[in-house]
Amino acid sequence: MATREITYGEAVNEAIRLEMRRDPTVIFMGEDIAGAAGRPQFEGAWGGPFGASRGLIQEFGSVRVLDTPISEMGFTGAAVGAAMTGLRPIADIMFVDFAGVCLDQIVNQAAKMRYMTGGQTPMPLVIRAAIGTRSSPGQIRGGGAAAQHSQILYSIFVHFPGLKCVAPSNPYNAKGLTIAAIRDDDPVVIFDHKFLMGTRGAVPEEAYTVPIGVSEVKKQGRDITLIGISRMVYVCMEAAKALEQMGLDAEVIDLLSLAPLDEETILESVRKTKRLVIVDESNPRCSVARDIAAMVADKGFDYLDAPIKTVTAPHTPVPFSAPLEEEYVPSPAKVVRTVRDLLGLAED
């Protein structure tokens, strides 16, 4: 495949565009995705807050690219109904923080429909939701969106059977997972980190899929396993570089799929390294990090030579203050400090 470097946001846009060209049943709906409800003088002016839908209304028209009212419950319910009647809708709820007002449609309707109809009603629905707080040192900076626009709420969705949940980490897997989600007959929630949207990477021009339910080993190692989710993969990679200077060889796993969870890859890595640190930007209680820790303690306890550790945000709302927000997010330094404590290594 021919490749070129594009941004994460451009990769998502390309994935949706290619699937809408391939399949006329794919529709896209959400707030501000077309610009001023498709009025000609504003069409495509914005393309959503992160530009992921820019230009789509010009190509596919206002019948398939639908600017919606600010009513997440309403248009998410419409998307569920559309998926039940032969369409393949993509519903963009903008920030995951807004999911509370449409949670009934997602967890009581979309997630359960195939089960309640004995598998007779497919639910080919994609829900897009932006996540993320301020970047850590060395990464794209931004933030300041405070407690109601900065959360990492994927653990809520992972709790419900019937939903598939993915968290891409770079332009390549963002495009591949988005295409895989659109083609899936189950509801898939895609969590795009807002501070990854401008990152660049090599992406094939053609359509391709990244399988849902499979993690990726980003770096092989022998001394400790670091698991990262979304932007935390970069934090893990930076921490691995720092640990290398200390003579420690860290293995880094990009989780990618939160539900279903790739238990085999995680357990195989822990079997090799004997130690595990999970880095999760969300709050610690009932988190994906703690869920993975429980799974490994249950199924891989005999592999471990040390306790499982997690590096997460604190159990507080996201602060507005820039210095506090910077401290709030897991950083490479916090990961390195956790590894040192785990191995009983003194500070330099």
Secondary structure, 3 states (H helix, E strand, C coil): CCEEEEEHHHHHHHHHHHHHHHCCCEEEEECCCCCHHHCCCCCCCCCCCCCCCCCHHHHHCCCCEEECCCCHHHHHHHHHHHHHCCCEEEEEEEEHHHHHHHHHHHHHHHCCHHHHCCCCCCCCCEEEEEECCCCCCCCCCCCCCCCCCCCCCHHHHHCCCCCEEECCCCHHHHHHHHHHHHHCCCCEEEEEEHHHCCCEEEEECCCCCCCCCCCEEEECCCCEEEEECCCHHHHHHHHHHHHHHCCCCEEEEECCEEECCCHHHHHHHHHHHCCEEEEECCCCCCCHHHHHHHHHHHHCHHHCCCCCEEEECCCCCCCCCHHHHHHHCCCHHHHHHHHHHHHCCCCC
